[in-house]
Amino acid sequence: MAKKIGLREAISIGIGGMVGGGIFAVLGLAVSLAKGGTPLAFLFAGIIALVTSYSYVKLSLAYPDRGGTVKFINQGFGRTIFSGGINNLLWISYIIMLSLYASAFGSYAPNLVSITGGPMDFHIFASAIIVLASAINYYSIKVVGAIESYAVVIKLIILISFIGVGIYGLMDNPNLRQLSPENWESPIKLLTGGMVIFVAYEGFELIANAAPDMDDPKRNIPRAYYISILFVILLYLIIAVVTVGSLPFKEIATAEDYVLAEAAKPMLGKAGFTIITIAALISTFSAINASLYGGSRVSYEIAEDDELPHQLTYQLWNQPIGLFITAILTLTLTNTLQLESISTAGSIGFLIIFAMVNYAGFKLAPQTGSNKIVPFMGFVFCGMAMIVLLEQQFSSNKMGVIVAVSILVSCFAIEAVYKWVERQNK
C-alpha cells in the first residue's frame, strides 16, 4: 500500500468492527437476560475480549498477514482438519454476524417506513439490505471503504450524544432504581447474558487483517487493540446504564428488537426515537457492507491455504465467488432463525475461535515473546464461558444451541470430507 495505516485509522477499524450493528441488535436481548445487571454482563464480555486481545497483539506482531485469524490458527495448529474446521467456522461466524446485523436492520426500519404493516416488513427490509450491500460490494470496494469511514464517525457522534443527553435525563428518573443489585439476575445468568451478547465485541479481530500495512507496528498494534476495546467497553457500559435507567423493564421487553431507539424517547421524544433509529440503520448497513467483504476474503484465504476447494478463489463479476455464497447463506439464515438463536450461534462460534487463537498464542509463546499465563487464561475464560452459555441456553433457547452445534459439526465434517477427497485424487 502506498499509504500506511496509522494509529487513528487502526483504532477506527477496531471500533468500527465492534460498534457495528451489534449493540443495536443485542442490547434488548441483554436486558431480558441480565435485567438490572446488564452493565455487568457487558463488562464480563469485554474482559474476555480484552484478555484475548493480548494473544492477537503478540500474534499480529509475530505473523503480520492480511489473513489475520486464519493465519494465526494455521500457524498454531498447522494445516490440518482441525485448523481447517476452525477456519470454516470463522467464515460461517461472519455469515451469522451478517444475519444478526440484517435482523437488526429489519427490526428498526419498519419504525420509520411501513410497507405491509405486519411481520412481513421485517423480512422485506432485512433481505433488501443484504441485496443492496451485495450490489455495492460488486460495484466497487472503494465505495464500501468510503461508506464505512463516514458511518463510523456518524454512529459514534450519535451514540455519544445519546449518552450525554441520557445521563442528564437519568436525574430524578424513577427507573434508575432498576440498576440496584436486587434487580440483578444470578451471577450465572449475568455471565450467560454477557456471553450471548459477546458478538458485540468480536469485531476487534479485524485489526489483525490490517497489521501488515500498519505504520510503526511495534508501537501501534498493541495500542490499536487495547484503546479500541477499552473505549468500546466504556461505551457499552454507559449505554447499558442509560437504557436500564431510562425505561421500565416491561417497555424494554416490548421494544426488545429496537430498544436503543425506545430509550431515547423519555429524553428527546419522537425526534430522539427517529435519530437513534436512523443511527441504527446506518450502523447496521455499514456493518453488513464491511462484513460481506470480510466474509468473502476469509473464504478466499481458506481456499488459498487449501482448506476448502480452490474454486473459492475464482471470481464472479470481478469479486471472489465467496461474496455471492456469503450473501445467499446470509439471506437464508436471516429469514429462518430468531434473533436470540442467531446471537447464541454467533457468540458460541467466536468463543470457540477466540479460545483457539488464545491456545495458539499459548503454544507459540516462545516465538512471539508472550507471557504464557495470559493466553492460557484467555483460553480458559473462553472455554468456561462457552460451557456456561451452552448449558444455560439449552434450557431456554434449545434451537440456538442446536444451530450452533450443527454448524460446528458441519464445519469439521466438510473439512474432513474435502481432505479425504483430496487424498483420493492424488
Secondary structure, DSSP 8 states (H G I E B T S, - for coil): --S-B-HHHHHHHHHHHHSSSHHHHHHHHHHHHHBTTHHHHHHHHHHHHHHHHHHHHHHHHHS--TTTHHHHHHHHH-SSHHHHHHHHHHHHHHHHHHHHHHHHHHHHGGGT--SSSSTHHHHHHHHHHHHHHHHHHHH-HHHHHHHHHHHHHHHHHHHHHHHHHHHHHTTT-GGGGGGSGGGB--HHHHHHHHHHTGGGTGGGGHHHHHGGGBSSHHHHHHHHHHHHHHHHHHHHHHHHHHHHHHS-HHHHHHTGGGHHHHHHHHHHHHHHHHHHHHHHHHHHHHHHHHHHHHHHHHHHHHHHTTSS-GGGGSEETTEEHHHHHHHHHHHHHHTTS-HHHHHHHHHHHHHHHHHHHHHHHHHTHHHHT--THHHHHHHHHHHHHHHHHHHHHHHH-HHHHHHHHHHHHHHHHHHHHHHHHHHHH-
